[in-house]
Amino acid sequence: MSPQDAQRAASVTSAADSAERRRIQRFLALRRGEPWFWVVIDGERIPLRDISVDGFAITAEAPPAAGAPFDFVLHREGVPDQIRGRAQSVNFIAASAQAGCRFLNLEAGDAERLRDWLIALVIMNASVRISEKDAAAIVAGPSLI
């Protein structure tokens, strides 16, 4: 393999790696086909496309905060609790107007709250009866997408 071919192969691999940063299972942020998870960034309430324990995706015309770290608040439709933290856009796909963001940090106790939210989402959306233990394993497991 020539040095140019090796460089091209490395570029393709690097591009593929940067296209999907989450290695853990992610979930559509819907309940009964409607948005159920929302994020507030700079005072704007935006429905999430998907969510995982390490980040979320939103519809966006540009990366939030132009790719710089930003503060956010997550909430669920009709539920009073919130999750606060900082995130950063790590993936932007202009063709589908989607920005993928990873959590940089969550406030105290919010990582556990997020895990509980995702377990509840898995249980509510399961097409078969599922235990909390099984839902927790799905939330913590590797990405199936």
Secondary structure, DSSP 8 states (H G I E B T S, - for coil): --HHHHHHHHHHHHHHHHH----B--EE-EETTEE-EEEEETTEEEEEEEEETTEEEEE-SS-GGGGS-EEEEEEETT---EEEEEEEEEEEEGGGTEEEEEEEEE-TTHHHHHHHHHHHHHHHH-SS---HHHHHHHHHSB---
